[in-house]
Amino acid sequence: MTPTTTQELQRKFADIADLISGTRPGARHQHLPKLHELVGDFARKGVGVPTTLRQMQEDLTNEAIESRFDNMPI
């Protein structure tokens, strides 16, 4: 179910941010799909996506990319 109010979106963002902050750094990128969904929720609602959400999404995207190369043989 998509949040219906801006306050619900903000609450969902706070919940996801807490979840991510409680996850070890090497595994935080596993929450990236939730962030993508939340950005879409903000866009569908027609409100601006918070800068902190966009930054978190970018950081986790970078972590996901880096994790792909961590296990590559040299």
Secondary structure, DSSP 4 states (H G I P E B T S, - for coil): ----SHHHHHHHHHHHHHHHHTS-GGGGGGGHHHHHHHHHHHHHHT-PPPHHHHHHHHHHHHHHHHHHHHT---
